[in-house]
Amino acid sequence: MSVLDNDNRLKLGIFGTNVSYGCSATTAEGTWEATWPANVEMVTLADQAGLEAFIPVARWRGFGGKTNFNGTCFETYTWAAGLGAITKHIVVFSTSHVPTIHPIVAAKQATTIDHISNGRFGLNIVCGWYEAEFRMFGASVMEHNTLYEYAAEWFEVMRKLWTVEDEFDYEGRYFTVEKGFHQPKPIQKPYPPIMNAGSSPTGARFAAKYADMVFTSVGDLNDETTSKVKGLRDMGREFEREFQLWTSCSIVCRPTEKEALDYARYYILENGDWEAVANLSGARPDRPWQHPGPDPNNLKNPGWGGYMLLGTPEQIAEKLIKLSKFGVDGTVLSWVNYPDGMRQFSKEILPLLEQAGLRRPFKGVG
């Protein structure tokens, strides 16, 4: 059984350690440097704490500004292979731009990592949208609906490679496969868990049809969030499918709420790289959680956003409990300072989630 299918009601992961500055475009002290030793430290901390997932950002270039946000980045298949080899429990994901890699190559790489990790690999499928990256490949971004049609064929070829024992032919609009063949098969059956974060109506239907983990953003936890969660689950039932709903959270935890607010203002308002954020927002206008500049009355994580968890350990635990009550099955976490944040989370917040019945104490694996 995949660790993602365990009985923790709120599953947890870490997001974005393969890219410089992680999820926060800020020049604040202690920001994330995407070195290999730093990634090893973080995945070890997450593995020892019993977290379920370690998920990268698929990036080929940064967004400029003072930080060149995410400009230093590790390729995610080889990154996942390396981390999968040194961990025992956590599921390590690759995030894969479908237009930049052939599905036969992607299927083989994914299967190899699944064997390296002994069945602890997951695949986050993304279609891509950053035109400057596509120009690096000598390509242009496809029209939105066309891109998802391409992604559907891409995944159908991959799924056949993972599940069909004999040779097969495939004839589609974008891919033609003659005598397709793939051995060995993945350890996980029928194949590793698939994540997707389609946000448009077309993207949401793609996620509902193909993903085991549908990644979505949440704003204020209110009727709008309830409606969004229900809509995604209803869409899954149209395809006779059930899936997990995941989101992302950015954490600022301090002994008092005032200290948390002071730090948030420091890293967001005083040191946010708003030029990089503007470049990111201009490249991705379809995402409502992107924002053009700092707002003292609405503190948002500059960069990849995320539901803000701000306050004391008790306040953050309460917000995570509330997130679960709204129907979210899992969330990936990020901090400005990942190692310090993860250590505090393990020591001060995880026990509160266990007391609330959202998670069981982690016993470790041999």
Phi, psi and omega in degrees: 000134178296144177298337177289349179258017180289180187262015170292127184289329175238109180274153188227146177215175175244142186234132162090018182280353180277357183235148180297138183071004176056238182257001187237113177278089183210150177261015180300155180297140177086013180295161189285130171251124187276069174264161178294314177303324179294320177295320178298317179300314184291318181292329177293316177300316180293321180295315181290335179275351179086017176293155188272329193217148177227109195238129180265166171265132176275111183219147175238344177204165183267188184247018176074206184074186179300327185266345197044058188316125179068011184291330171269118189210142175266139174296139198274337177288311180292325174303312181294323179298315181296316182286326177297331183284339186248006180246169184238333191235315191289147175272121180260127184260155159252144172252120193240119171287114185296328182286349186260359183211138179287142183298332177294318178293315181298318179298318180292318179297316181298316179297318179300316180292324178299323178285319178303318185269001183058049174083032179235049178239145174223156183237122174262109183270124177232147182273336181089149182206347187275102189300325180299327177289317181296326177295331175299328181270004182071028183230168176242159179288129178291159171303146193306305182295324178298319180300321179285330172296318177299315181297323179297315177296318179306312182287325178297320176297314179300316181297320177297318179299323181283334191241335184274125184284321183268172174296150180217155172252148178221131180231108179233188178286326186248337183229137172235124181237124177251121180054052177298140184209142183207115173217145358285166174279161175301153175294316180287137183245135002284341178190170181301154179298142181250131174247147174209148185237042179298126184254333178284167176305319178294316179295321179296321179292324176298314180298316182296328182279327190241336190269147171270339179228112181263118184265125182221155177269150175232145175259232174292141180280098185212195182299328179296320177294317177303315180295321180295315179297314180297320181297319179293318180293321177297322179296321176298320180293334173301327179262013181056046183227148169244148179209166174275146174254124180240154173219185179237148179227137174254128190249133166232105184241127178220166182300330177232159178297323179298317179296321178295316178296319179298318180291320179300317178296323180297311186277333182269304187280317185275328188234007177297139177272084187284342172292316177296319179298319178296320178296318178295314181297321179294330179280340184227067185289348183277356181261111184293341181279355173284150186217144189280342183192174183290142178229106183301339181266357182211080185289116177235147180295120180286126182124250184266015173063226184103149176295122185283121172254104189231125178146205179279168176306319181295319179294320180292319177299319179297321179294322178291322176298317179296320178302317178296320180295334178279002173101011178275130182270335183200158176215144172264148189244151173213157177221167168292310176254097187298309184298314179297318179296319181292321179296317178295319180300316181296320186279321192247336185253317179305317178300327178291324177292326177292317178298328180279355178084010179279334181218153175265148176303136184277124182267348183084169178229154181278000000 
